[in-house]
Amino acid sequence: MSTSTGSAVPATTGAPTTQPPSTRGRRRTGSPAAGPRESVLSRTGAMLVMAVFTLYFLTPIWWLLVASTKSRGDLTSTSGLWFSDIQLGENLAGVWAYQGGILPQWLLNSLVYAGGGAFVATLLAGMCGYALAKYRFPGREVLFNVVLGGVLVPATALALPLFLIFSTFDATNTFWSVFLPSIVSPFGVYLSRIFAAASVPDELLEAARLDGAGEVRTYFTVSVRLMFPALVTIFLFQFVAIWNNFFLPLIMLRDSELFPVTLGLYNWNSVVNQLPELRLYVLVGALVSIVPLILVFLLLQRFWRSGLGTGSIK
């Protein structure tokens, strides 16, 4: 009897009891989440705010599209937010041929200014930011602080000094007077340094150097691929900034053949009272002028989103 009792005690109390893995998994699954749960009220408020701002930003574009399809008579006599007699094809043909086809020339000028300036600015900013992130030299932080100071200076504050500088060399009213200032991007240098420091490992650069690659080859074959999301982000920001630039061409250029589309449409709009037919042409030209921006964003937005997301995570 004592032997059977002694052997029964360890069977019930000796070893710690454990639960089967399936039981533990079910109990943990049923427990509430550790993080804060999003309430329906906060989600509804966020969606409402986004809907309001989306409507706020898209309403002018919708009005511009509707107005561009109307005739001059319907432009002021019908509802501004809905179509009447659609004449978009005739309006596009008229504005395209007005003044000997000056609008296509303005669009081409804007594409050259914005596309070429954004490409060169991205190239220079990427190289400068990479050098500030990966090379050690005296005065590096001082130079970077100067670049940060340049980010804080608005572009309109630099327009008049740039005009005085170019006028001393008799270089105003030229292509270079608008193009050269556009290839400088302090924000691009800042973003390139932050991204290069986080995404380009020093070990990878050392391996490329041991394989015999020079510094320029290492940058263009290794670092550019790792920094590509940031470079696309810089290109997009610079392209939009140059395309929308107005004050610098206004004070630099006098020849209408060199105007970007923003300055050309402004000149048309300034004489609307003398030439009423230009009111419709300004609207149609404004609609055409935003098409390249939309196309650029549609083509590069996935690189833009990944660039901003990677920078925020790292």
N, C-alpha and C positions, 0 to 999 in steps of 0.2 A: 504493500500500500504506500509506504513512504517513497519507494522508488518511483512509482507511477506519479505521485504528487510532485516530486522534485523534477521530473522530466516534463511535466505539464506547465510549470511556471515559466520557464524560459520561452516556451512556445507562444505564450500570450503577452509577455511583458518584456522579454529580453531585447529584441531587435527593434529599432525605431520603425514606425509604420511609414510607408511611402505610398503615394498615389500613382496609378498608371499614367504614363505620358499623355494618353488621350484625355484622361480626366483633367489633368493639369491644364492642358491646352484649351479645353472647353471652358474651364473656370476663368482663365485669363482673357479669353475672348469675350466672355460675358461681362467683364469688369469695365467700368467707364474709362475713356481715354485719359491719358495723363495730361495732355495739353488742354488749353482752354478751348471750349467749343464755341463755334460761331453761331450767334443768335439769328433768328429770322429777321428781327428788326434791323440789326446792323447790316445784314446782307441786302435787305430791301432798300435801306438808306443809301448804301454804296451804289447799287444799280440805278437808283433815282438820280443821284448826283452825276454819274457817268452819262445817263441818258440826256440830262439837261445840257451838259457841256457838249455832247455830241451834236445835239440839235443846234446849239449856239454856233458851233464851228461849221456845220454843214449847210445851215440856212443861207449864208451869203453865196456859197457855191451853187446851191440850187437856184437861187434868184438869178445868178449870172447865167446859168444854163438856160433858164426859161426866157430871160430877156434877149439872149443871143438868137433865139429862134423866131423873134417877132419882127414885124415891119416897123418903120418909124412911127406910123400912126397908132399901131397897137401898143407901142412901148409905153405910152402915157395914158391910153384910154382903156386898157384892160387890166385885170388883176396881175400884180407883179409876181405872184408865186404859182401861177398856173399858165399853161399854154393856151394860145388862141389859134392863129393861122401860122403853122410852122413853116418858116422860110430860112432854115439854117443853111441849106446849101447855097441859096442866093446870097445870103449875108457873108458867108465864107468866101465865095468867089469875088464879091465886091471889095471886101477888105484886103483880099490877097492881091488884087490888081490896082488898088488905090495908090496914087502917086508913083506909078511905074513899078509897083511891087516892092515898096520899101519895107513892108512888114516882114517878109521872108528874110531880108537882109538884116533886120534888127534881131530876129530870132537866131539867125546864124551867128551874129556877133555875140549874143548872150551865151550860146552854146560854146563858142570858142573861149570867151572870158571865163565862164563857169567850169566847163569841162577841163580845159587846159590848166586853168589856175588851180582847180581842186586837185588835179593829178600831181602837179609840181609841188603844191603845198603839202600834200600827203606824203610825197617822197621825201621832201626836206624835213618835215616834222617827224616822220618815222625815224630817219637817220639821226636827227638831233636827240630825240627822246631815247633812242637806243644807246647812243653814246653817253648820255647823262646817267643812264641806268647801269651800264656794264663797264664803264671805264672809270678809273680813279685818277684824278688830276687836280692840281691846285686850283681853287676857285670854282669848283664844280657846283657847290651849294649856292654860292653867290650868283652864279650864272642862272641857276634854276630859279632863284628868287626873283631875278630880273624878268624871267619869262613869266612867272606868276603875276608880277606887276603888269606885264603887257596884257594878260587876260582881263584885268580889271579896267583897262582903258577902252572906252567905246570907240568904235570905228569912225563915227562922225567927228570926234575930237581930233582925229589925225588927218582929216581931209584937207583942211586949210594948210597945215605945215607941209603936207605932201605936194600940194599945188605950188607952194613957194619953192620947194626943192626942185621940182620938175621945170618950173618956169626959169630958174637960173640956167638950166641946160637947154632951154628952148625946146622942151620935150612935151609940153602940153598939147592937147588936141592930137594925140597919137595913140596908137594901139597900146603901146607900152605904158603909157601914163595910167591906164586902168588895169592892165594885166600884171605888171610888176608888184604893185601893192597887194594884189590878191593872192600871191604865192606865200605870204607870211601868215602863219597860224600859230599863235602862242598856245591856244587851247590844244591844238594838235600835238605840240611838243610835250605839254603836260600829260595828256592822255597816253602818249607813246611811252613816256618814261614809266608811268605807273604800270602800264600793261606789260612792258618789256621786263621790268623787275619781277613781276609775278609769274609770267608765262614762259620766259626763256631761261632754262637752267644753265648755270655756269659750267656744270659738268659736260653738258652737250657742246658748249663752245670750246672747252678744252679738248674734247675728243676730236672736233673738227680741225683744231689747230695742230694736234698731233698727227692727223692724217695729211697734213701739208696744205690745208686750205688757208688762204689769206683772209684778212679781216673783211675786205669787201665781198669776197666770195662767200664767206661764212654768213654774213648778214643777208645776202640776197638768196642763198640756197637753204639756209636753216632758219634764221631768225624771222624773215619775212613770212614764212609759212605759219609760224607760231603766233605772230602778231597780226595775221591777216584780218581777224574780226575787228581789232582796234583800227587798223588802217582803213577798212571800209567805213567804219563809223566816222573817222576824220573826213574821209572823202564826201560823205553825205552831208555832214554839217557844213563843210566848206563850200560845196556845190550850191546848197540852198542860200548860204550867206552871200555868195558872189552873184547868184541869179537875182536875188532881191535887192542887191546894192543899188542905191539910187543917188545918194548925195555925192559920192566920189565922181561918177561919170558926169553929173550935173555941172560940177565946177571945172572938170578937166576937158570936156569935149565941147566943140562947137560945130563940127561937121556931122550932119545927120547920118552920113554913111557909116559912121563909127558908133552910133548910138546903140546901147542895148535896148531890149524891148521895153524895159521899165521906163527909161527916159523918153523913148519914142512915143509911147502911149501917153505919157505926161504932156508932151508937147501937143499932141492931138487934143487932149482934154482941155488944154489951156485956151484953145481957139474955138471951143464948141459954140460959144455965143455968136461968133462970126460965121461959122460953118456948121449948121445944125445937123447935117448928115453924119458928122464925125461922132456924134454921141453914140449912135449904134455901132459904128466901127470900133470905138474904144472898148465897148462891152464885148464885142466879138473877139477883138485882139486880146483882151484880158483873159477870155476863156481859152484861147489858143495858147497863151503864154504859160498857163498852169499845167498844160498837158505834159511837157517834159519833166516837170517836178514829180507828177504822179507816176510817170513811167519809171523814173529813177528809183523812187521809193518801192514800187512794186517789184522791180528787178533785184534790189539789194536789201530789202527789208529783213530777210532771214539772216543775212550776215550782220545787219544792224542790231537785231534783237539778241543774237548770240554774243555780239561784242559787248553790249551793255550788260548782259547777264553774267558773262565771264568776269568782267571787271568788278561787278558788285560782289561776286562770290569770293574771288581771290583777294 
